[in-house]
Amino acid sequence: MDRKQFLSRSLKATVGTLVAGPLLANTSGCNSPESPEQGIPASDGTPGSSTVQVVLSQIALPYAYNALEPAIDAETMEIHYSKHHAGYVKKGNAAIEEGNVKAANEMDLMATIGQYGAGVRNNVGGTWNHNMFWEVMAPASGTLPIGKVLDAINGSFGSLDEFKTAFADAGMKRFGSGWAWLVERNGKLEIGSTPNQDNPLMDVSEFKGKPLLCLDVWEHAYYLHYQNKRNDYVANWWSIVNWDAVAKRWG
Ligand code: MN3
């Protein structure tokens, strides 16, 4: 069994009955079902256009659990992906079902999340954020920002090092659980953080924008290996940032 087969099998075992959706499509996370028998017309995402019950799905991990070592150890990855993330998806779908939550698409759901309870907000966010997190990392990626992304980083923060310091700061200063973000807003790059499983696409978030890069600073993301040393986790994390994915997100 080669690595790909192994990955595929372990993911099938892990994901179980979770709904498989188009991977990495759009902003990833939750997919509106569009099967013809349900007669759901394509949505242009305009608020107020036709709505459907959104089905959350977990993307297939694009690499093996141990692929991000030594920055993130295999046991942390496995628990994080197969327990924490899978849990958000399962609970999120249950909360959506229970609340009969409807939205034109995933972006619309995020933009209207404030009207639903904590179960929907936390688990929809938890699903979406982790799908993005897996995607913006890669094994010893060795990639660096280039082109438009590098120009924008230099323009907004002075240099790549200054950007990294400011981003790490956002992660370090987030009290308790949450996320650090790099977003694009009105053509400019901004750094910020959100509490719990909120994200910059949510109407309830004080920090808004189009997410380009995210870092999970919940203790479950690093505690097994780093214990209380969140700063070491953040420092080592730069070696596995997938800058190609960041560029793709900007478009
Ligand atoms: Mn997490």
Boltz pocket constraint, residues with backbone or C-beta under 6 A from the ligand:
constraints:
  - pocket:
      binder: B
      contacts: [[A, 80], [A, 84], [A, 130], [A, 216], [A, 218], [A, 220], [A, 221]]
      max_distance: 6.0
